[in-house]
Amino acid sequence: MAPRATWKGTIKLAELAFPISLYAAATTSKRVSFHILNRETGNRVQREYIDEGTEEPVEKEHQVKGYETGKDQYIILDPDEIADAVPDSDKTLKIEAFIPCSAVETTYFDKPYFIAPADESFSDSFAVVREGMRKKKVAALARTVIFRRVRTVMLRAQGLGLVAHTLNFDYEVRSAAEVFDDLPDTKIEGEMLDLAKHIIETKSGKFDPRDFDDRYDTAVAELVKAKIEGRKIKPPKKPEETKVSSLMDALRESAKASGKTKPSAPSKKKASSGSGSKKTPASQRRKTG
């Protein structure tokens, strides 16, 4: 069964336009989730909004959104007022520029989506844009209204379709300087750097998402299964702590643990006489004198 489209609209590039469907590329539906219960009755607990002043429950029809302008001061906004103020969606994903695929820092990536043509009769138009981007090795920056917010979207060719990421706004991404500027500019050289490079080389590999599992979900699922079957589950044994006396010792131990020893430097050869023949010892030369 084909997944349900999250959003449908039109891609527009200059005078070229064709219908597309946007599908969520990630989902949390398979994660372990819990319900809040009353321990005494076993019944599910419902959440209520309580008035801070009267401590009385507030029914849904009396709940409104408020924007805080000062301490305990709010501007009340009705749903109709918000709907009139936010931009309307014309369902158009307008491509504004093409950039190198690596030009956007990953910190700006928000949610991933897959894009496919919404109508098979426009598959050629879709393929023209997709293959043009693939050949030029570029991504497209586009803008549209998704869920009542104007969003910037980055599109890239992937397989027979396009993969898209909504991008965080600049004010939503913290500056790296806030964290990195106070770090010491430490110079690493010599054996310490050689060991680090050696460890990286021995640990080189390829990314396969199937190699990574959610240990939390797996552990909780096993716990639930054990409780259903009426058996106790033993907590996993804690790994032994590795004690090292210094950074250099830690690097050396890591290099050993990688299964390969650090290549030794080539030994220096003894100097030869140049003629290649063995020299006669001085004692014999004197005797034969």
Secondary structure, 3 states (H helix, E strand, C coil): CCCCCCEEEEEEECCEEEEEEEEECCCCCCCCCCCCECCCCCCECCCCCECCCCCCECCHHHCCEEEEEECCEEEEECHHHHHHHCCCCCCEEEEEEEEECCCCCHHHEEEEEEEEECCHHHHHHHHHHHHHHHHHCEEEEEEEEECCEEEEEEEEEECCEEEEEEECCHHHCCCCHHHHCCCCCCCCCHHHHHHHHHHHHHCCCCCCHHHCCCHHHHHHHHHHHHHHCCCCCCCCCCCCCCCCCCHHHHHHHHHHHCCCCCCCCCCCCCCCCCCCCCCCCHHHHHHHC
